[in-house]
Amino acid sequence: MMNNLLSLTNQQEGIILDIIHPDEEMKRRLFDLGFYQGSKIKKTLVSPKGDPIAYKIRGTTIALRNSDAQYVLLKEVSS
């Protein structure tokens, strides 16, 4: 089942399948930050208002706005 980053629950992991961001500059920035196909990503912290959300990927924690996270497609990792 394919979802986006927003579908993860806290501390849940997924595997990135694709980035479909309509803004090519932001898409490039996500690639530069390590958001590659096949990378594991974990939702680690949600801000008090729910936006942004912190994700751990490739040994670093990155906060993304929900408006950008919706374009990162992933497959959930089964526990």
Biopython code that builds the backbone (N, CA, C, O; Angstrom):
import numpy as np
from Bio.PDB.StructureBuilder import StructureBuilder

atoms = [
    (1, "MET", "N", (0.834, -1.180, 0.000)),
    (1, "MET", "CA", (0.000, 0.000, 0.000)),
    (1, "MET", "C", (0.884, 1.250, 0.000)),
    (1, "MET", "O", (1.804, 1.356, 0.811)),
    (2, "MET", "N", (0.613, 2.192, -0.898)),
    (2, "MET", "CA", (1.418, 3.393, -0.997)),
    (2, "MET", "C", (0.742, 4.543, -0.252)),
    (2, "MET", "O", (-0.447, 4.806, -0.437)),
    (3, "ASN", "N", (1.519, 5.225, 0.594)),
    (3, "ASN", "CA", (1.046, 6.357, 1.369)),
    (3, "ASN", "C", (2.059, 7.486, 1.249)),
    (3, "ASN", "O", (3.025, 7.383, 0.493)),
    (4, "ASN", "N", (1.837, 8.558, 1.992)),
    (4, "ASN", "CA", (2.843, 9.608, 2.060)),
    (4, "ASN", "C", (3.333, 9.737, 3.498)),
    (4, "ASN", "O", (2.849, 9.034, 4.386)),
    (5, "LEU", "N", (4.285, 10.627, 3.729)),
    (5, "LEU", "CA", (4.863, 10.769, 5.066)),
    (5, "LEU", "C", (3.822, 11.089, 6.130)),
    (5, "LEU", "O", (3.970, 10.680, 7.281)),
    (6, "LEU", "N", (2.778, 11.810, 5.762)),
    (6, "LEU", "CA", (1.768, 12.204, 6.737)),
    (6, "LEU", "C", (0.984, 11.011, 7.285)),
    (6, "LEU", "O", (0.354, 11.119, 8.336)),
    (7, "SER", "N", (1.016, 9.890, 6.592)),
    (7, "SER", "CA", (0.259, 8.717, 7.037)),
    (7, "SER", "C", (0.970, 7.937, 8.140)),
    (7, "SER", "O", (0.358, 7.078, 8.775)),
    (8, "LEU", "N", (2.251, 8.221, 8.379)),
    (8, "LEU", "CA", (2.981, 7.519, 9.429)),
    (8, "LEU", "C", (2.495, 7.954, 10.806)),
    (8, "LEU", "O", (2.173, 9.122, 11.020)),
    (9, "THR", "N", (2.444, 7.003, 11.737)),
    (9, "THR", "CA", (2.170, 7.346, 13.128)),
    (9, "THR", "C", (3.516, 7.626, 13.803)),
    (9, "THR", "O", (4.568, 7.305, 13.251)),
    (10, "ASN", "N", (3.479, 8.219, 14.988)),
    (10, "ASN", "CA", (4.718, 8.559, 15.674)),
    (10, "ASN", "C", (5.569, 7.308, 15.907)),
    (10, "ASN", "O", (5.062, 6.281, 16.358)),
    (11, "GLN", "N", (6.847, 7.402, 15.602)),
    (11, "GLN", "CA", (7.849, 6.340, 15.722)),
    (11, "GLN", "C", (7.693, 5.221, 14.693)),
    (11, "GLN", "O", (8.364, 4.194, 14.804)),
    (12, "GLN", "N", (6.835, 5.393, 13.708)),
    (12, "GLN", "CA", (6.664, 4.389, 12.662)),
    (12, "GLN", "C", (7.645, 4.662, 11.520)),
    (12, "GLN", "O", (7.969, 5.813, 11.227)),
    (13, "GLU", "N", (8.110, 3.592, 10.886)),
    (13, "GLU", "CA", (9.050, 3.698, 9.775)),
    (13, "GLU", "C", (8.373, 3.407, 8.444)),
    (13, "GLU", "O", (7.355, 2.719, 8.372)),
    (14, "GLY", "N", (8.972, 3.951, 7.401)),
    (14, "GLY", "CA", (8.540, 3.671, 6.044)),
    (14, "GLY", "C", (9.744, 3.658, 5.124)),
    (14, "GLY", "O", (10.849, 4.025, 5.526)),
    (15, "ILE", "N", (9.530, 3.237, 3.900)),
    (15, "ILE", "CA", (10.571, 3.231, 2.880)),
    (15, "ILE", "C", (10.120, 4.147, 1.750)),
    (15, "ILE", "O", (9.019, 3.995, 1.223)),
    (16, "ILE", "N", (10.968, 5.091, 1.383)),
    (16, "ILE", "CA", (10.618, 6.062, 0.346)),
    (16, "ILE", "C", (10.521, 5.364, -1.007)),
    (16, "ILE", "O", (11.430, 4.645, -1.423)),
    (17, "LEU", "N", (9.399, 5.593, -1.680)),
    (17, "LEU", "CA", (9.192, 5.055, -3.025)),
    (17, "LEU", "C", (9.440, 6.109, -4.096)),
    (17, "LEU", "O", (9.999, 5.806, -5.150)),
    (18, "ASP", "N", (9.024, 7.354, -3.829)),
    (18, "ASP", "CA", (9.141, 8.405, -4.849)),
    (18, "ASP", "C", (8.873, 9.762, -4.211)),
    (18, "ASP", "O", (8.251, 9.851, -3.153)),
    (19, "ILE", "N", (9.343, 10.802, -4.860)),
    (19, "ILE", "CA", (9.026, 12.176, -4.478)),
    (19, "ILE", "C", (8.348, 12.808, -5.682)),
    (19, "ILE", "O", (8.917, 12.865, -6.772)),
    (20, "ILE", "N", (7.109, 13.288, -5.470)),
    (20, "ILE", "CA", (6.323, 13.820, -6.590)),
    (20, "ILE", "C", (6.014, 15.304, -6.394)),
    (20, "ILE", "O", (4.982, 15.795, -6.850)),
    (21, "HIS", "N", (6.909, 16.007, -5.718)),
    (21, "HIS", "CA", (6.690, 17.426, -5.420)),
    (21, "HIS", "C", (6.595, 18.221, -6.722)),
    (21, "HIS", "O", (7.439, 18.054, -7.603)),
    (22, "PRO", "N", (5.582, 19.084, -6.861)),
    (22, "PRO", "CA", (5.436, 19.861, -8.093)),
    (22, "PRO", "C", (6.487, 20.955, -8.241)),
    (22, "PRO", "O", (6.733, 21.418, -9.355)),
    (23, "ASP", "N", (7.108, 21.377, -7.151)),
    (23, "ASP", "CA", (8.152, 22.407, -7.177)),
    (23, "ASP", "C", (9.504, 21.710, -7.352)),
    (23, "ASP", "O", (9.994, 21.059, -6.428)),
    (24, "GLU", "N", (10.098, 21.846, -8.525)),
    (24, "GLU", "CA", (11.359, 21.151, -8.826)),
    (24, "GLU", "C", (12.479, 21.560, -7.885)),
    (24, "GLU", "O", (13.332, 20.737, -7.551)),
    (25, "GLU", "N", (12.496, 22.815, -7.450)),
    (25, "GLU", "CA", (13.528, 23.277, -6.526)),
    (25, "GLU", "C", (13.410, 22.562, -5.173)),
    (25, "GLU", "O", (14.418, 22.151, -4.598)),
    (26, "MET", "N", (12.201, 22.416, -4.678)),
    (26, "MET", "CA", (11.991, 21.715, -3.411)),
    (26, "MET", "C", (12.284, 20.225, -3.560)),
    (26, "MET", "O", (12.839, 19.600, -2.656)),
    (27, "LYS", "N", (11.915, 19.671, -4.687)),
    (27, "LYS", "CA", (12.202, 18.260, -4.954)),
    (27, "LYS", "C", (13.715, 18.028, -4.922)),
    (27, "LYS", "O", (14.181, 17.039, -4.357)),
    (28, "ARG", "N", (14.468, 18.929, -5.521)),
    (28, "ARG", "CA", (15.929, 18.835, -5.530)),
    (28, "ARG", "C", (16.487, 18.958, -4.102)),
    (28, "ARG", "O", (17.415, 18.244, -3.723)),
    (29, "ARG", "N", (15.911, 19.866, -3.329)),
    (29, "ARG", "CA", (16.352, 20.048, -1.952)),
    (29, "ARG", "C", (16.131, 18.773, -1.137)),
    (29, "ARG", "O", (16.986, 18.388, -0.339)),
    (30, "LEU", "N", (14.991, 18.122, -1.338)),
    (30, "LEU", "CA", (14.720, 16.868, -0.630)),
    (30, "LEU", "C", (15.747, 15.800, -1.009)),
    (30, "LEU", "O", (16.226, 15.062, -0.148)),
    (31, "PHE", "N", (16.085, 15.720, -2.303)),
    (31, "PHE", "CA", (17.128, 14.785, -2.731)),
    (31, "PHE", "C", (18.447, 15.114, -2.042)),
    (31, "PHE", "O", (19.141, 14.215, -1.567)),
    (32, "ASP", "N", (18.794, 16.394, -1.985)),
    (32, "ASP", "CA", (20.033, 16.820, -1.342)),
    (32, "ASP", "C", (20.069, 16.456, 0.138)),
    (32, "ASP", "O", (21.142, 16.213, 0.692)),
    (33, "LEU", "N", (18.900, 16.416, 0.785)),
    (33, "LEU", "CA", (18.808, 16.069, 2.201)),
    (33, "LEU", "C", (18.813, 14.560, 2.445)),
    (33, "LEU", "O", (18.798, 14.119, 3.594)),
    (34, "GLY", "N", (18.834, 13.762, 1.369)),
    (34, "GLY", "CA", (18.915, 12.308, 1.516)),
    (34, "GLY", "C", (17.624, 11.557, 1.293)),
    (34, "GLY", "O", (17.541, 10.366, 1.594)),
    (35, "PHE", "N", (16.610, 12.230, 0.770)),
    (35, "PHE", "CA", (15.322, 11.581, 0.508)),
    (35, "PHE", "C", (15.392, 10.845, -0.834)),
    (35, "PHE", "O", (14.920, 11.336, -1.859)),
    (36, "TYR", "N", (16.000, 9.643, -0.795)),
    (36, "TYR", "CA", (16.149, 8.834, -1.999)),
    (36, "TYR", "C", (15.218, 7.639, -1.967)),
    (36, "TYR", "O", (14.813, 7.177, -0.900)),
    (37, "GLN", "N", (14.886, 7.148, -3.144)),
    (37, "GLN", "CA", (14.082, 5.935, -3.251)),
    (37, "GLN", "C", (14.811, 4.800, -2.526)),
    (37, "GLN", "O", (16.004, 4.584, -2.734)),
    (38, "GLY", "N", (14.085, 4.086, -1.682)),
    (38, "GLY", "CA", (14.652, 2.962, -0.942)),
    (38, "GLY", "C", (15.172, 3.316, 0.439)),
    (38, "GLY", "O", (15.516, 2.425, 1.216)),
    (39, "SER", "N", (15.235, 4.614, 0.760)),
    (39, "SER", "CA", (15.717, 5.033, 2.082)),
    (39, "SER", "C", (14.652, 4.811, 3.145)),
    (39, "SER", "O", (13.467, 5.048, 2.914)),
    (40, "LYS", "N", (15.093, 4.352, 4.315)),
    (40, "LYS", "CA", (14.178, 4.222, 5.455)),
    (40, "LYS", "C", (14.021, 5.587, 6.103)),
    (40, "LYS", "O", (14.983, 6.347, 6.214)),
    (41, "ILE", "N", (12.801, 5.891, 6.531)),
    (41, "ILE", "CA", (12.509, 7.154, 7.194)),
    (41, "ILE", "C", (11.567, 6.875, 8.353)),
    (41, "ILE", "O", (10.688, 6.019, 8.257)),
    (42, "LYS", "N", (11.755, 7.601, 9.446)),
    (42, "LYS", "CA", (10.965, 7.370, 10.658)),
    (42, "LYS", "C", (10.415, 8.689, 11.175)),
    (42, "LYS", "O", (11.144, 9.676, 11.280)),
    (43, "LYS", "N", (9.135, 8.702, 11.495)),
    (43, "LYS", "CA", (8.512, 9.881, 12.105)),
    (43, "LYS", "C", (8.918, 9.893, 13.571)),
    (43, "LYS", "O", (8.638, 8.946, 14.307)),
    (44, "THR", "N", (9.587, 10.982, 14.001)),
    (44, "THR", "CA", (10.135, 10.986, 15.356)),
    (44, "THR", "C", (9.515, 12.007, 16.297)),
    (44, "THR", "O", (9.450, 11.766, 17.503)),
    (45, "LEU", "N", (9.060, 13.136, 15.778)),
    (45, "LEU", "CA", (8.562, 14.173, 16.664)),
    (45, "LEU", "C", (7.566, 15.059, 15.927)),
    (45, "LEU", "O", (7.801, 15.465, 14.789)),
    (46, "VAL", "N", (6.455, 15.353, 16.587)),
    (46, "VAL", "CA", (5.438, 16.229, 16.008)),
    (46, "VAL", "C", (5.402, 17.508, 16.833)),
    (46, "VAL", "O", (5.330, 17.454, 18.061)),
    (47, "SER", "N", (5.453, 18.653, 16.168)),
    (47, "SER", "CA", (5.405, 19.923, 16.887)),
    (47, "SER", "C", (4.043, 20.073, 17.568)),
    (47, "SER", "O", (3.089, 19.394, 17.189)),
    (48, "PRO", "N", (3.943, 20.946, 18.560)),
    (48, "PRO", "CA", (2.680, 21.102, 19.298)),
    (48, "PRO", "C", (1.458, 21.388, 18.422)),
    (48, "PRO", "O", (0.354, 20.939, 18.733)),
    (49, "LYS", "N", (1.647, 22.123, 17.343)),
    (49, "LYS", "CA", (0.520, 22.429, 16.450)),
    (49, "LYS", "C", (0.395, 21.436, 15.286)),
    (49, "LYS", "O", (-0.483, 21.576, 14.435)),
    (50, "GLY", "N", (1.277, 20.438, 15.260)),
    (50, "GLY", "CA", (1.193, 19.405, 14.230)),
    (50, "GLY", "C", (1.920, 19.716, 12.940)),
    (50, "GLY", "O", (1.891, 18.904, 12.015)),
    (51, "ASP", "N", (2.567, 20.853, 12.847)),
    (51, "ASP", "CA", (3.279, 21.246, 11.625)),
    (51, "ASP", "C", (4.374, 22.220, 12.001)),
    (51, "ASP", "O", (4.062, 23.300, 12.505)),
    (52, "PRO", "N", (5.652, 21.898, 11.784)),
    (52, "PRO", "CA", (6.199, 20.775, 11.023)),
    (52, "PRO", "C", (6.307, 19.492, 11.859)),
    (52, "PRO", "O", (5.997, 19.457, 13.050)),
    (53, "ILE", "N", (6.761, 18.451, 11.170)),
    (53, "ILE", "CA", (6.993, 17.151, 11.779)),
    (53, "ILE", "C", (8.448, 16.768, 11.511)),
    (53, "ILE", "O", (8.969, 16.996, 10.419)),
    (54, "ALA", "N", (9.098, 16.183, 12.522)),
    (54, "ALA", "CA", (10.493, 15.760, 12.375)),
    (54, "ALA", "C", (10.560, 14.292, 11.959)),
    (54, "ALA", "O", (9.835, 13.443, 12.478)),
    (55, "TYR", "N", (11.446, 14.022, 11.014)),
    (55, "TYR", "CA", (11.669, 12.673, 10.499)),
    (55, "TYR", "C", (13.146, 12.349, 10.588)),
    (55, "TYR", "O", (13.989, 13.213, 10.348)),
    (56, "LYS", "N", (13.466, 11.108, 10.932)),
    (56, "LYS", "CA", (14.857, 10.667, 10.973)),
    (56, "LYS", "C", (15.133, 9.892, 9.693)),
    (56, "LYS", "O", (14.442, 8.927, 9.370)),
    (57, "ILE", "N", (16.164, 10.336, 8.968)),
    (57, "ILE", "CA", (16.554, 9.698, 7.723)),
    (57, "ILE", "C", (18.064, 9.773, 7.586)),
    (57, "ILE", "O", (18.663, 10.831, 7.779)),
    (58, "ARG", "N", (18.671, 8.652, 7.254)),
    (58, "ARG", "CA", (20.115, 8.576, 7.026)),
    (58, "ARG", "C", (20.928, 9.180, 8.177)),
    (58, "ARG", "O", (21.918, 9.873, 7.946)),
    (59, "GLY", "N", (20.501, 8.912, 9.418)),
    (59, "GLY", "CA", (21.257, 9.340, 10.583)),
    (59, "GLY", "C", (21.072, 10.782, 11.013)),
    (59, "GLY", "O", (21.767, 11.249, 11.916)),
    (60, "THR", "N", (20.156, 11.490, 10.390)),
    (60, "THR", "CA", (19.901, 12.875, 10.773)),
    (60, "THR", "C", (18.404, 13.112, 10.918)),
    (60, "THR", "O", (17.596, 12.385, 10.341)),
    (61, "THR", "N", (18.043, 14.113, 11.676)),
    (61, "THR", "CA", (16.640, 14.448, 11.868)),
    (61, "THR", "C", (16.332, 15.726, 11.109)),
    (61, "THR", "O", (17.031, 16.730, 11.248)),
    (62, "ILE", "N", (15.280, 15.677, 10.308)),
    (62, "ILE", "CA", (14.893, 16.802, 9.458)),
    (62, "ILE", "C", (13.418, 17.109, 9.688)),
    (62, "ILE", "O", (12.580, 16.208, 9.679)),
    (63, "ALA", "N", (13.110, 18.376, 9.890)),
    (63, "ALA", "CA", (11.718, 18.805, 10.056)),
    (63, "ALA", "C", (11.171, 19.245, 8.697)),
    (63, "ALA", "O", (11.801, 20.024, 7.982)),
    (64, "LEU", "N", (9.998, 18.737, 8.361)),
    (64, "LEU", "CA", (9.340, 19.091, 7.099)),
    (64, "LEU", "C", (7.951, 19.642, 7.376)),
    (64, "LEU", "O", (7.246, 19.168, 8.267)),
    (65, "ARG", "N", (7.576, 20.633, 6.614)),
    (65, "ARG", "CA", (6.199, 21.124, 6.675)),
    (65, "ARG", "C", (5.291, 20.061, 6.062)),
    (65, "ARG", "O", (5.699, 19.329, 5.160)),
    (66, "ASN", "N", (4.078, 19.985, 6.551)),
    (66, "ASN", "CA", (3.114, 19.018, 6.011)),
    (66, "ASN", "C", (2.857, 19.261, 4.527)),
    (66, "ASN", "O", (2.610, 18.320, 3.774)),
    (67, "SER", "N", (2.913, 20.521, 4.110)),
    (67, "SER", "CA", (2.676, 20.848, 2.703)),
    (67, "SER", "C", (3.744, 20.259, 1.787)),
    (67, "SER", "O", (3.493, 20.073, 0.597)),
    (68, "ASP", "N", (4.932, 19.963, 2.316)),
    (68, "ASP", "CA", (5.986, 19.308, 1.531)),
    (68, "ASP", "C", (5.991, 17.796, 1.762)),
    (68, "ASP", "O", (6.245, 17.028, 0.835)),
    (69, "ALA", "N", (5.714, 17.371, 2.989)),
    (69, "ALA", "CA", (5.743, 15.942, 3.331)),
    (69, "ALA", "C", (4.693, 15.144, 2.556)),
    (69, "ALA", "O", (4.873, 13.950, 2.321)),
    (70, "GLN", "N", (3.609, 15.791, 2.163)),
    (70, "GLN", "CA", (2.554, 15.076, 1.444)),
    (70, "GLN", "C", (3.023, 14.532, 0.089)),
    (70, "GLN", "O", (2.400, 13.628, -0.467)),
    (71, "TYR", "N", (4.110, 15.078, -0.435)),
    (71, "TYR", "CA", (4.604, 14.671, -1.746)),
    (71, "TYR", "C", (5.681, 13.588, -1.691)),
    (71, "TYR", "O", (6.214, 13.195, -2.728)),
    (72, "VAL", "N", (6.009, 13.100, -0.484)),
    (72, "VAL", "CA", (6.980, 12.019, -0.340)),
    (72, "VAL", "C", (6.183, 10.727, -0.177)),
    (72, "VAL", "O", (5.591, 10.476, 0.873)),
    (73, "LEU", "N", (6.178, 9.922, -1.221)),
    (73, "LEU", "CA", (5.432, 8.665, -1.216)),
    (73, "LEU", "C", (6.272, 7.565, -0.602)),
    (73, "LEU", "O", (7.480, 7.494, -0.828)),
    (74, "LEU", "N", (5.626, 6.701, 0.180)),
    (74, "LEU", "CA", (6.367, 5.635, 0.824)),
    (74, "LEU", "C", (5.531, 4.398, 1.031)),
    (74, "LEU", "O", (4.308, 4.384, 0.883)),
    (75, "LYS", "N", (6.261, 3.366, 1.380)),
    (75, "LYS", "CA", (5.668, 2.085, 1.745)),
    (75, "LYS", "C", (5.936, 1.910, 3.229)),
    (75, "LYS", "O", (7.074, 2.062, 3.673)),
    (76, "GLU", "N", (4.910, 1.593, 3.997)),
    (76, "GLU", "CA", (5.081, 1.397, 5.434)),
    (76, "GLU", "C", (5.834, 0.110, 5.688)),
    (76, "GLU", "O", (5.651, -0.884, 4.985)),
    (77, "VAL", "N", (6.690, 0.140, 6.707)),
    (77, "VAL", "CA", (7.454, -1.049, 7.108)),
    (77, "VAL", "C", (6.625, -1.799, 8.147)),
    (77, "VAL", "O", (6.195, -1.215, 9.142)),
    (78, "SER", "N", (6.405, -3.073, 7.919)),
    (78, "SER", "CA", (5.640, -3.885, 8.871)),
    (78, "SER", "C", (6.492, -4.201, 10.077)),
    (78, "SER", "O", (7.685, -4.474, 9.952)),
    (79, "SER", "N", (5.875, -4.164, 11.248)),
    (79, "SER", "CA", (6.610, -4.468, 12.489)),
    (79, "SER", "C", (6.746, -5.943, 12.701)),
    (79, "SER", "O", (7.335, -6.373, 13.692)),
]
sb = StructureBuilder()
sb.init_structure("model")
sb.init_model(0)
sb.init_chain("A")
sb.init_seg("    ")
for serial, (resi, resn, name, xyz) in enumerate(atoms, 1):
    if name == "N":
        sb.init_residue(resn, " ", resi, " ")
    sb.init_atom(name, np.array(xyz, "f"), 0.0, 1.0, " ", f" {name:<3s}", serial, name[0])
structure = sb.get_structure()
